[in-house]
Amino acid sequence: MSSVVVAVDGTSGSGKSSTCRAVADRLGLRYLDTGAQYRAMTWWMLAHDIDVHDAAGVAAAAATPVIESGTDPLGPTITVDGTDVSVEIRSDAVNAAVSPVSTVPEVRSRLVALQRELIGAGRIVVEGRDIGSVVWPEAAVKIYLTADPSARAARRALENGADDAERIAATEASLLARDEIDSGRAVAPLTMADGAAHIDSTHRTLDEVVDLVVGLVMETA
């Protein structure tokens, strides 16, 4: 456990954040949400009136914001230029803009370098979409976490304070669109890394998923 890296990739709404934070807390490890970094970059682009669909404009600005991630699983933080943006990065505006920003190679290069620096010597659980395949392929434990689209949509809608059928249907459509973009992008597409264990959380409770991941980590350690 002295240098273990646990890489957890998977689709939006499959329970990555809750699972990773709980696993890190239980095992006394650090935690990194790489998706929050892409959201932070997106928030900065929007705040500076940069057209997120202008790849050249996004690329030119990608090196400017100072993005810092706290790695305490019980209280992870994300700041941009010293400002806490943990609430702002979950807005509808950022949700709608994060995919085009994330596909820009200069954004990914900048953030992957930051992620590798944070992972460093290990003792960390890292969640994202390309951790086991691109960011840290040498991770001792690789997980690919998924769930049925309907289950993912219901969870995400509930997180956002809505559980009516219309909102769930709209959330599912949004998640599927994000999946298509993430899986089809030319740079670091969403994919199950070689050697990863596939866990389907559709019919499992959070505790059951956490137990599975902890078990895999302990087997490796």
C-alpha positions as CSV (number, residue, x, y, z in Angstrom):
1,M,0.0,0.0,0.0
2,S,3.0,2.3,0.3
3,S,2.8,3.4,-3.4
4,V,-0.4,1.9,-4.7
5,V,-2.3,3.8,-7.4
6,V,-6.0,2.8,-8.0
7,A,-7.2,4.0,-11.4
8,V,-11.0,4.1,-11.7
9,D,-12.5,4.9,-15.1
10,G,-16.0,4.7,-16.4
11,T,-19.1,6.4,-17.6
12,S,-20.8,9.5,-16.1
13,G,-23.2,8.7,-13.4
14,S,-21.9,5.2,-12.7
15,G,-20.9,6.1,-9.1
16,K,-17.1,6.8,-9.6
17,S,-16.9,9.8,-7.2
18,S,-18.8,8.2,-4.3
19,T,-16.9,4.9,-4.8
20,C,-13.5,6.5,-5.1
21,R,-13.9,8.8,-2.1
22,A,-15.1,5.9,0.1
23,V,-12.4,3.6,-1.0
24,A,-9.7,6.2,-0.4
25,D,-11.1,7.0,3.1
26,R,-11.3,3.4,4.1
27,L,-7.8,2.7,3.0
28,G,-6.2,5.9,4.2
29,L,-5.3,7.0,0.6
30,R,-5.5,10.3,-1.2
31,Y,-8.2,11.0,-3.8
32,L,-8.1,12.8,-7.1
33,D,-11.1,13.7,-9.2
34,T,-9.7,14.4,-12.7
35,G,-13.1,15.3,-14.1
36,A,-13.2,18.3,-11.7
37,Q,-10.1,19.6,-13.4
38,Y,-11.6,19.5,-16.8
39,R,-14.7,21.2,-15.4
40,A,-12.5,23.8,-13.7
41,M,-10.8,24.5,-17.1
42,T,-14.2,24.7,-18.7
43,W,-15.5,27.1,-16.1
44,W,-12.4,29.4,-16.6
45,M,-13.0,29.4,-20.4
46,L,-16.7,30.4,-19.9
47,A,-15.7,33.0,-17.3
48,H,-13.3,34.6,-19.8
49,D,-15.8,34.5,-22.7
50,I,-13.8,32.0,-24.7
51,D,-15.9,30.1,-27.3
52,V,-15.7,26.5,-26.1
53,H,-16.4,25.3,-29.6
54,D,-13.4,27.2,-31.0
55,A,-10.7,24.6,-30.5
56,A,-7.9,27.0,-31.5
57,G,-9.1,29.6,-29.0
58,V,-9.4,27.0,-26.2
59,A,-6.0,25.6,-27.1
60,A,-4.4,29.0,-27.0
61,A,-5.7,29.7,-23.5
62,A,-5.3,26.3,-22.0
63,A,-1.9,27.1,-20.3
64,T,-3.2,30.2,-18.5
65,P,-5.5,29.2,-15.5
66,V,-3.8,27.9,-12.4
67,I,-5.8,24.8,-11.3
68,E,-5.2,23.1,-8.0
69,S,-6.8,20.0,-6.6
70,G,-7.0,19.0,-2.9
71,T,-6.7,15.3,-2.3
72,D,-8.5,14.7,1.0
73,P,-11.2,12.2,0.2
74,L,-13.4,13.6,3.0
75,G,-13.1,17.2,1.6
76,P,-11.7,17.4,-1.9
77,T,-11.2,20.9,-3.2
78,I,-10.7,22.5,-6.6
79,T,-9.5,26.0,-7.1
80,V,-8.8,28.2,-10.2
81,D,-6.4,31.1,-9.8
82,G,-6.9,30.7,-6.0
83,T,-10.7,30.8,-6.1
84,D,-12.8,27.8,-4.9
85,V,-15.0,26.7,-7.8
86,S,-16.3,23.4,-6.4
87,V,-19.9,24.6,-6.7
88,E,-19.6,26.6,-9.9
89,I,-18.1,23.7,-11.9
90,R,-21.3,21.6,-11.4
91,S,-23.5,24.2,-13.1
92,D,-25.6,23.5,-16.2
93,A,-23.4,25.8,-18.2
94,V,-20.3,23.8,-17.4
95,N,-22.1,20.5,-17.9
96,A,-23.0,21.6,-21.5
97,A,-19.5,22.9,-22.3
98,V,-17.1,20.4,-20.7
99,S,-17.1,17.9,-23.5
100,P,-15.9,20.2,-26.3
101,V,-13.2,21.6,-24.0
102,S,-12.1,18.2,-22.9
103,T,-11.5,17.1,-26.5
104,V,-8.9,19.8,-27.2
105,P,-5.4,18.1,-27.2
106,E,-3.7,21.1,-25.5
107,V,-6.2,20.9,-22.6
108,R,-5.7,17.2,-22.2
109,S,-1.9,17.5,-22.4
110,R,-1.9,20.3,-19.7
111,L,-4.2,18.4,-17.3
112,V,-2.6,15.0,-17.8
113,A,0.8,16.5,-16.8
114,L,-0.9,18.0,-13.7
115,Q,-2.5,14.7,-12.9
116,R,0.7,12.8,-13.2
117,E,2.4,15.3,-10.9
118,L,-0.3,14.8,-8.3
119,I,-0.3,11.0,-8.5
120,G,3.5,11.1,-7.9
121,A,4.6,8.4,-5.6
122,G,1.2,6.9,-5.2
123,R,-1.1,6.2,-2.2
124,I,-4.0,7.6,-4.2
125,V,-7.3,6.7,-5.8
126,V,-7.8,8.5,-9.1
127,E,-11.1,8.7,-11.0
128,G,-11.6,9.7,-14.6
129,R,-12.1,8.4,-18.1
130,D,-8.5,7.7,-19.2
131,I,-6.6,7.1,-16.0
132,G,-5.8,3.4,-16.6
133,S,-5.4,3.8,-20.3
134,V,-3.4,7.0,-20.6
135,V,-2.6,8.9,-17.4
136,W,-1.2,6.1,-15.3
137,P,-1.3,2.8,-17.2
138,E,1.1,1.2,-14.7
139,A,-1.5,1.5,-11.9
140,A,-1.6,-1.5,-9.7
141,V,-5.4,-1.7,-9.7
142,K,-7.5,-0.6,-12.6
143,I,-11.3,-0.5,-12.4
144,Y,-13.8,0.2,-15.2
145,L,-17.1,1.2,-13.5
146,T,-20.3,1.3,-15.5
147,A,-24.1,1.1,-15.0
148,D,-27.2,0.9,-17.2
149,P,-28.1,4.4,-18.7
150,S,-31.4,4.4,-17.0
151,A,-29.9,3.8,-13.6
152,R,-27.2,6.4,-14.2
153,A,-29.8,9.0,-15.2
154,A,-31.9,8.3,-12.2
155,R,-28.9,8.7,-9.8
156,R,-27.7,11.9,-11.5
157,A,-31.2,13.5,-11.6
158,L,-31.6,12.7,-7.9
159,E,-28.2,14.3,-7.1
160,N,-29.5,17.4,-8.9
161,G,-32.7,17.5,-6.8
162,A,-35.1,16.2,-9.4
163,D,-36.6,12.7,-9.8
164,D,-39.5,13.3,-12.2
165,A,-39.7,11.2,-15.4
166,E,-39.1,14.1,-17.7
167,R,-36.0,15.3,-16.0
168,I,-34.6,11.7,-15.8
169,A,-35.2,11.2,-19.5
170,A,-33.4,14.5,-20.3
171,T,-30.6,13.5,-18.0
172,E,-30.3,10.1,-19.7
173,A,-30.1,11.7,-23.1
174,S,-27.4,14.1,-21.9
175,L,-25.4,11.2,-20.4
176,L,-25.6,9.2,-23.6
177,A,-24.5,12.2,-25.6
178,R,-21.5,12.6,-23.3
179,D,-20.6,8.9,-23.6
180,E,-20.6,9.2,-27.4
181,I,-18.3,12.2,-27.4
182,D,-16.0,10.7,-24.8
183,S,-15.8,7.3,-26.6
184,G,-15.4,8.8,-30.0
185,R,-12.8,11.5,-29.5
186,A,-9.5,11.2,-31.2
187,V,-7.4,11.9,-28.1
188,A,-7.6,9.5,-25.1
189,P,-11.1,8.2,-25.7
190,L,-13.1,6.6,-22.9
191,T,-12.2,2.9,-23.0
192,M,-11.6,0.0,-20.6
193,A,-7.9,-0.2,-20.0
194,D,-5.9,-3.4,-20.5
195,G,-6.1,-5.4,-17.3
196,A,-9.0,-3.5,-15.8
197,A,-11.7,-5.2,-13.7
198,H,-15.2,-4.3,-15.0
199,I,-17.7,-3.6,-12.3
200,D,-21.3,-2.9,-13.2
201,S,-23.0,-0.9,-10.4
202,T,-26.5,-1.1,-11.8
203,H,-27.8,-3.5,-9.2
204,R,-25.2,-3.0,-6.5
205,T,-25.3,-0.6,-3.5
206,L,-22.5,1.8,-3.0
207,D,-21.2,-0.3,-0.1
208,E,-21.1,-3.4,-2.3
209,V,-19.1,-1.6,-5.0
210,V,-16.7,-0.2,-2.4
211,D,-16.2,-3.6,-0.9
212,L,-15.4,-5.0,-4.3
213,V,-12.8,-2.3,-5.0
214,V,-11.2,-2.5,-1.6
215,G,-11.0,-6.3,-2.0
216,L,-9.1,-5.9,-5.3
217,V,-6.7,-3.4,-3.8
218,M,-6.0,-5.7,-0.8
219,E,-5.4,-8.6,-3.1
220,T,-2.8,-6.5,-4.9
221,A,-1.2,-5.1,-1.8
